[in-house]
């Protein structure tokens, strides 16, 4: 049986909050590091053979903590597990985006998976690269347990694909900071065993 743990990064530093920061390289806050330590405690007994991470610091920091706690785990950076590139919107607050480009902002809020961000990505582009990366990881680790420390958008894509949820409904899947999700493959079929779980001390 293959088991794939999907973990969202912990809370980022204060400078990121309230901003559009998909491709910006913010690290974890102290709270974010504590959240990831709780994730590690929850998963400590899992036979994790590899930890894959987005290249962004907020994910890599948590993945490094997890890999260090699981002696058999190999840590690998998977470039295609990064968050959405919001292009010209990167680093702006949502109020600033709404003021500068009100029509595009309105369409984004109403249909978030149908917007192409200026000088950034579209949702289909992100979905395709994430699913290709996941497929390669799944094939490489047949019969093993692995962990992916990534982002809310990445996790939603993988969970929605497993559950066959259409693109326009993926934000019905909650993904809090340091959320833990589990996909198991039983006789070749994926099953979501855990969704948006928060580890507690």
Secondary structure, 3 states (H helix, E strand, C coil): CEEEEEEECCCECHHHCCECCCCCCCCECHHHHHHHHHHHHHHCCCCEEEEEECCCHHHHHHHHHHHHHCCCCEEEECHHHCCCCCHHHCCCEHHHHHHHCHHHHHHHHHCHHHCECCCCCEHHHHHHHHHHHHHHHHHHCCCCEEEEEECHHHHHHHHHHHHCCCHHHHHHCCCCCCCEEEEEEECCEEEEEEEEECCCC
